[in-house]
């Protein structure tokens, strides 16, 4: 037992030049550490931060780790999971972790300064949605915002009806609150989608009942990237007098959404998928929308969301929104299209999601005769971070409900891989990952009993 306990602590004294973070040696170190982590071995990394000789190249510093991600010798292609925080965002947030630490509910100057920063951040987020700042509620993220909507509307309008309409491919942050209501006496319609992931507006219209109080359809799917016809669905909802919510966590603000033109009443947004900080999101609530506060406490955020406001998070969110440009989005789309073109050259591959109505940075492809988790692990060892459409790495052996929802079988669901681009990706990353995955799939198929034609 003593040996086992000592094995669980490995101390690594690391002295690696910044210029060599992408070298084969550092990639090997990263792969070894990743493997140890997967084996549940606790790894403690001690970075050498002392003085160095003047004739040697610069070494890691904590600041360098934060700003250049120097000890991440990886091509990161999983920006629908999260994104690295942009240096400009960190810089904007610094002041509110230090000198300007006030609570905006306080009446003295320090509190007023914090309150001013909060309202400026609110106005910045509101500008991208073309709404009033008073219609933006800051939250801890997309999950909280979705819970606020589904539970808040359900309780607010329970006297009018107890029926909710949504789709079969929503994010768990929508599906699970709906299931909670289902188990507590509400009725929920989970609508199917077609083979590209689109929900038919006619099916939404047919699902509306006199007791329907809410329709919730995501703006774009987090796995396949398919963008839904929310303007058409919103018009149907408005005609029927039903509130309409869309989860725009994975689309905002790369896919334009103007709430003055789109008939939506509630919109979920979040920061950490656009190079902003984790732990902060937002909810657009159209003026006059009935919504009961579901978490009791103080009267913050227009008495809709209790708790001391996250000022650094709100400021970082606003700065992240400001940094997203149409030019950057077009660059990501070019890389996405190039990658899809190269991946579909691999035999027995197919694109998941709509071929054109999809997120500009998302590519999701299924490969027959191989497991997505195997592809992921092999790419991880080669220095690439991607995700699988299968939920096996999410503490579940269930296949992706999204791939199953678009008509895929379990083989297709377990063989799907998602690639999502971000600000710091370069065009050469496309060729690098395409070459790597082609080689990985060839090798995996060679040892698979299913991979023989």
C-alpha positions as a printed Julia matrix, in Angstrom:
453×3 Matrix{Float64}:
   0.0    0.0     0.0
   2.84   2.36    0.79
   4.25   1.91   -2.71
   0.83   2.44   -4.25
   0.34   5.65   -2.31
   3.75   6.98   -3.3
   3.04   6.11   -6.94
   0.02   8.41   -6.86
   2.24  11.45   -6.38
   4.69  12.2    -9.14
   6.69  15.38   -8.96
   8.0   16.67  -12.24
  10.61  19.43  -12.21
   9.91  21.18  -15.47
  12.35  23.53  -17.23
  11.17  24.0   -20.82
  11.98  26.98  -23.06
   8.94  28.84  -24.32
  10.19  28.41  -27.88
  10.13  24.63  -27.57
   6.59  24.19  -26.24
   5.56  22.49  -29.49
   8.63  20.26  -29.69
   8.42  16.46  -29.8
   9.86  16.33  -26.27
   7.18  18.57  -24.78
   4.48  16.76  -26.73
   5.75  13.52  -25.23
   5.63  15.06  -21.75
   2.09  16.28  -22.34
   0.94  12.88  -23.6
   2.53  11.16  -20.62
   0.83  13.54  -18.19
  -2.5   13.07  -19.98
  -2.11   9.29  -19.78
  -1.29   9.46  -16.07
  -4.33  11.64  -15.52
  -6.56   9.13  -17.32
  -5.13   6.45  -15.04
  -6.22   8.57  -12.04
  -2.64   9.26  -11.02
  -2.26  12.58   -9.23
   0.4   14.59  -11.02
   1.97  17.58   -9.37
   3.93  19.81  -11.72
   6.47  22.1   -10.18
   7.5   24.86  -12.53
  10.95  26.33  -12.29
  10.4   30.09  -12.03
  13.78  31.2   -10.71
  16.48  33.24  -12.34
  18.1   31.9   -15.48
  21.35  32.43  -17.24
  21.34  35.3   -19.72
  22.53  33.13  -22.61
  19.57  30.75  -22.29
  16.12  31.15  -23.82
  13.28  32.44  -21.61
  11.6   29.95  -19.3
   7.99  29.56  -18.27
   6.48  32.13  -15.98
   2.97  32.06  -14.6
   2.13  35.06  -16.74
   3.42  33.29  -19.85
   1.35  30.23  -19.03
  -1.79  32.35  -18.78
  -1.21  34.45  -21.87
   0.52  32.17  -24.36
  -0.7   28.78  -23.12
   2.92  27.72  -23.4
   2.53  24.47  -21.5
  -0.29  23.28  -23.77
   1.55  21.66  -26.69
  -1.72  20.92  -28.39
  -3.73  22.01  -31.39
  -7.02  22.8   -29.7
 -10.1   22.04  -31.81
 -12.8   21.76  -29.16
 -14.08  25.33  -28.89
 -17.67  24.16  -28.45
 -16.57  22.71  -25.11
 -14.82  25.86  -23.94
 -12.3   28.41  -25.21
  -9.06  29.89  -23.88
  -9.64  33.32  -22.39
  -8.38  36.08  -24.67
  -5.53  38.2   -23.21
  -7.6   41.35  -23.79
 -10.4   39.85  -21.72
  -8.06  39.01  -18.85
  -6.66  42.51  -18.95
 -10.15  44.04  -18.76
 -11.05  41.85  -15.77
  -7.89  42.49  -13.71
  -9.02  45.81  -12.24
 -12.19  44.27  -10.77
 -10.3   41.5    -9.02
  -8.09  44.13   -7.4
  -8.61  47.83   -6.81
 -12.25  48.0    -7.97
 -13.56  45.12   -5.86
 -16.75  46.81   -4.66
 -20.25  45.36   -4.45
 -22.59  47.3    -6.75
 -25.33  47.11   -4.13
 -23.21  49.3    -1.82
 -24.01  53.02   -1.66
 -20.43  54.33   -1.27
 -18.07  55.2    -4.12
 -16.4   51.79   -4.4
 -19.81  50.18   -4.88
 -20.93  52.84   -7.35
 -17.81  52.26   -9.48
 -18.57  48.54   -9.58
 -22.18  49.28  -10.48
 -21.07  51.52  -13.33
 -18.81  48.77  -14.72
 -21.69  46.29  -14.49
 -24.06  48.54  -16.41
 -21.48  49.29  -19.09
 -20.96  45.55  -19.55
 -24.72  45.02  -19.72
 -25.02  47.68  -22.43
 -22.27  46.03  -24.49
 -23.98  42.64  -24.47
 -27.36  44.27  -25.19
 -25.94  46.06  -28.21
 -25.16  42.78  -29.96
 -28.75  41.6   -29.47
 -30.19  45.04  -30.3
 -32.16  45.19  -27.07
 -32.39  47.46  -24.06
 -29.73  46.94  -21.35
 -32.59  46.53  -18.88
 -33.57  43.35  -20.77
 -30.22  41.63  -20.06
 -29.85  39.6   -16.86
 -26.37  38.35  -15.96
 -26.19  34.75  -14.72
 -23.53  32.16  -13.96
 -23.79  30.66  -17.45
 -26.0   28.97  -20.01
 -27.22  26.25  -17.67
 -28.55  28.71  -15.11
 -30.13  30.86  -17.81
 -31.96  27.87  -19.29
 -33.18  26.76  -15.87
 -34.38  30.31  -15.17
 -36.45  30.25  -18.35
 -37.95  26.78  -18.24
 -38.75  26.65  -14.54
 -39.47  30.37  -14.21
 -41.98  30.49  -17.08
 -43.57  27.17  -16.08
 -44.23  28.39  -12.53
 -45.25  31.88  -13.64
 -47.87  30.62  -16.11
 -48.94  27.41  -14.38
 -52.47  28.76  -14.08
 -52.63  29.09  -17.89
 -51.32  25.64  -18.72
 -48.62  23.07  -18.02
 -47.41  22.12  -21.49
 -43.95  22.86  -22.98
 -42.69  22.21  -26.52
 -39.01  21.54  -27.24
 -36.92  19.27  -29.48
 -35.27  15.89  -29.04
 -31.76  17.27  -29.66
 -31.5   20.08  -27.12
 -28.54  20.53  -24.8
 -28.98  18.8   -21.41
 -29.3   22.27  -19.87
 -32.71  22.44  -21.59
 -33.66  18.77  -21.74
 -33.1   18.03  -18.05
 -35.1   20.99  -16.67
 -37.89  19.9   -19.02
 -37.65  16.36  -17.66
 -37.78  17.78  -14.13
 -41.07  19.45  -14.96
 -42.3   16.31  -16.7
 -41.69  14.31  -13.54
 -43.55  16.96  -11.54
 -46.84  17.04  -13.34
 -46.11  19.02  -16.5
 -46.42  17.74  -20.06
 -43.48  18.12  -22.46
 -43.45  17.47  -26.21
 -39.99  16.51  -27.54
 -40.21  17.1   -31.3
 -38.12  15.06  -33.77
 -35.79  16.61  -36.34
 -34.9   15.62  -39.89
 -31.68  13.96  -41.09
 -29.83  17.28  -41.1
 -30.96  18.21  -37.58
 -33.64  20.75  -38.55
 -36.97  20.86  -36.77
 -39.97  21.44  -39.02
 -41.82  24.65  -38.08
 -45.04  22.91  -39.14
 -44.4   20.26  -36.49
 -43.96  23.0   -33.9
 -47.27  24.55  -34.93
 -49.02  21.18  -34.74
 -47.64  20.59  -31.23
 -49.08  23.82  -29.8
 -52.07  23.3   -27.51
 -54.33  25.69  -25.6
 -52.28  24.73  -22.51
 -48.86  25.41  -24.09
 -46.94  28.08  -22.16
 -43.44  27.84  -23.63
 -41.61  26.74  -26.78
 -37.83  26.24  -26.43
 -35.74  25.52  -29.53
 -31.98  26.01  -29.59
 -30.53  28.49  -32.07
 -27.74  26.1   -33.11
 -26.88  22.6   -32.01
 -23.75  22.19  -29.91
 -22.8   18.86  -31.56
 -23.78  19.06  -35.23
 -23.84  22.84  -35.54
 -27.2   22.88  -37.36
 -28.89  26.31  -37.17
 -32.64  26.23  -36.55
 -35.28  28.42  -38.3
 -36.03  30.35  -35.14
 -37.61  33.32  -36.91
 -40.29  31.06  -38.41
 -40.81  29.21  -35.14
 -40.95  32.46  -33.2
 -43.59  33.85  -35.56
 -45.74  30.75  -35.0
 -45.31  31.07  -31.24
 -46.28  34.73  -31.29
 -49.32  34.02  -33.43
 -50.42  31.42  -30.87
 -49.66  33.67  -27.9
 -46.96  31.33  -26.57
 -43.6   32.47  -25.17
 -40.59  31.48  -27.26
 -37.09  30.8   -25.9
 -33.92  29.98  -27.82
 -30.64  28.75  -26.38
 -28.01  30.72  -28.32
 -25.1   29.62  -26.14
 -23.15  28.15  -29.06
 -24.13  30.71  -31.7
 -23.92  34.09  -29.95
 -22.61  36.38  -31.32
 -21.07  34.61  -34.34
 -24.5   33.99  -35.87
 -26.38  37.31  -35.86
 -29.53  37.43  -33.74
 -31.49  40.68  -33.61
 -34.32  40.37  -31.1
 -36.07  43.39  -32.63
 -36.49  41.41  -35.85
 -36.63  37.81  -34.56
 -39.81  37.16  -32.55
 -38.09  35.66  -29.5
 -38.98  36.43  -25.9
 -36.02  34.85  -24.1
 -32.46  34.17  -25.28
 -29.67  32.33  -23.46
 -26.06  33.44  -24.02
 -22.7   32.62  -22.39
 -19.13  33.93  -22.3
 -16.81  30.94  -22.16
 -17.4   29.84  -25.77
 -16.19  33.15  -27.24
 -12.87  33.42  -25.39
 -14.53  34.9   -22.34
 -14.42  33.68  -18.73
 -16.24  30.66  -17.37
 -18.93  31.2   -14.77
 -20.79  34.05  -16.45
 -23.65  34.13  -18.91
 -26.71  36.11  -19.69
 -30.41  35.93  -20.38
 -32.36  38.26  -22.62
 -35.84  38.77  -21.18
 -38.16  40.78  -23.41
 -39.86  43.54  -21.46
 -43.14  42.31  -20.0
 -42.3   38.61  -20.21
 -43.73  36.76  -17.18
 -40.86  35.08  -15.33
 -40.79  33.97  -11.7
 -37.47  34.15   -9.88
 -36.61  30.51   -9.17
 -33.67  31.12   -6.82
 -34.57  33.09   -3.69
 -32.28  35.67   -2.14
 -31.65  39.35   -2.76
 -33.1   41.71   -5.36
 -30.18  41.83   -7.79
 -30.55  41.75  -11.58
 -33.98  43.39  -11.69
 -35.15  41.0    -8.99
 -34.78  38.05  -11.36
 -31.44  36.59  -10.24
 -30.39  36.74   -6.58
 -26.78  36.95   -5.42
 -23.83  39.36   -5.53
 -23.04  40.18   -9.14
 -19.9   38.8   -10.76
 -18.35  42.1   -11.85
 -15.08  40.7   -13.31
 -17.12  38.07  -15.17
 -19.57  40.59  -16.61
 -16.73  42.91  -17.69
 -14.9   39.96  -19.28
 -18.06  38.82  -21.05
 -18.6   42.28  -22.52
 -14.99  42.49  -23.73
 -15.22  39.02  -25.27
 -18.37  40.01  -27.15
 -16.67  43.15  -28.4
 -13.72  41.17  -29.8
 -15.81  38.88  -32.03
 -15.79  40.26  -35.58
 -17.39  39.19  -38.88
 -13.89  38.92  -40.36
 -12.8   36.46  -37.68
 -15.96  34.41  -38.12
 -15.38  34.25  -41.89
 -11.83  33.01  -41.25
 -13.13  30.25  -38.99
 -15.66  29.25  -41.62
 -12.94  28.95  -44.25
 -11.01  26.57  -41.99
 -14.18  24.62  -41.24
 -14.97  24.17  -44.93
 -11.42  23.06  -45.75
 -11.47  20.52  -42.94
 -14.84  19.07  -43.96
 -13.61  18.74  -47.55
 -10.5   16.85  -46.44
 -12.28  14.62  -43.9
 -14.92  13.54  -46.4
 -12.14  12.17  -48.63
 -11.61   9.45  -46.03
 -13.53   6.33  -47.07
 -16.75   5.6   -45.16
 -17.07   9.09  -43.68
 -20.15  11.31  -43.6
 -20.98  14.8   -42.4
 -23.38  15.15  -39.48
 -25.7   18.14  -39.5
 -26.84  20.5   -42.22
 -24.3   21.05  -45.03
 -24.76  24.84  -45.12
 -27.05  25.92  -42.25
 -24.47  25.22  -39.59
 -22.22  27.06  -37.15
 -19.31  28.7   -38.97
 -16.71  26.97  -36.79
 -18.23  23.49  -36.47
 -17.43  20.25  -38.33
 -18.89  16.95  -37.14
 -18.05  13.8   -39.09
 -18.75  10.11  -38.48
 -16.28   7.41  -39.49
 -17.46   3.83  -39.93
 -15.73   0.81  -38.4
 -13.99   2.81  -35.65
 -14.94   4.23  -32.25
 -14.88   7.98  -31.77
 -13.26   7.55  -28.35
 -10.38   5.62  -29.92
  -9.87   8.38  -32.47
  -9.97  10.98  -29.7
  -7.34   9.21  -27.59
  -5.0    8.63  -30.52
  -5.3   12.27  -31.59
  -4.73  13.33  -27.99
  -1.44  11.42  -27.93
  -0.46  13.22  -31.14
  -1.23  16.63  -29.63
  -4.76  17.35  -30.9
  -7.8   18.1   -28.72
 -11.15  17.18  -30.29
 -14.36  15.7   -28.92
 -16.54  12.75  -29.77
 -20.23  12.8   -30.5
 -20.53   9.81  -28.21
 -21.13  10.63  -24.56
 -18.84   7.85  -23.34
 -16.42  10.36  -21.82
 -19.28  12.08  -20.01
 -19.61   9.29  -17.44
 -22.19   7.55  -19.59
 -22.11   4.75  -22.12
 -25.09   6.18  -23.99
 -24.59   7.15  -27.61
 -25.07  10.79  -28.6
 -28.79  11.6   -28.47
 -28.18  14.2   -31.18
 -26.76  11.76  -33.73
 -29.49   9.26  -32.86
 -32.0   12.09  -33.18
 -30.99  12.82  -36.8
 -31.52   9.17  -37.71
 -28.06   7.78  -37.04
 -27.59   4.33  -35.59
 -25.37   3.54  -32.6
 -22.37   2.8   -34.84
 -22.63   6.23  -36.45
 -23.15   7.92  -33.09
 -20.14   6.22  -31.48
 -18.0    6.9   -34.55
 -18.63  10.65  -34.69
 -15.97  13.27  -33.98
 -16.55  17.01  -33.53
 -14.01  19.65  -34.54
 -14.66  23.27  -33.56
 -12.34  26.16  -34.4
 -11.44  29.26  -32.39
  -9.54  32.52  -32.58
  -6.06  31.1   -32.14
  -6.33  28.34  -34.74
  -4.3   28.74  -37.91
  -4.9   27.37  -41.44
  -2.05  24.9   -41.03
  -3.97  23.29  -38.15
  -6.49  22.03  -40.72
  -3.92  20.08  -42.72
  -2.22  18.81  -39.57
  -5.36  17.34  -38.0
  -6.69  16.04  -41.33
  -3.44  14.15  -41.99
  -3.34  12.84  -38.43
  -6.91  11.58  -38.37
  -6.56   9.88  -41.76
  -3.53   8.0   -40.44
  -5.26   7.15  -37.14
  -8.36   5.81  -38.86
  -6.3    3.72  -41.28
  -4.43   2.13  -38.38
  -7.55   1.56  -36.29
  -9.42  -0.01  -39.19
  -6.48  -2.29  -39.87
  -6.86  -3.9   -36.46
 -10.67  -3.79  -36.38
 -12.62  -6.9   -37.4
 -15.26  -4.52  -38.81
 -12.86  -2.48  -40.87
 -12.43  -4.97  -43.7
 -14.2   -4.26  -46.97
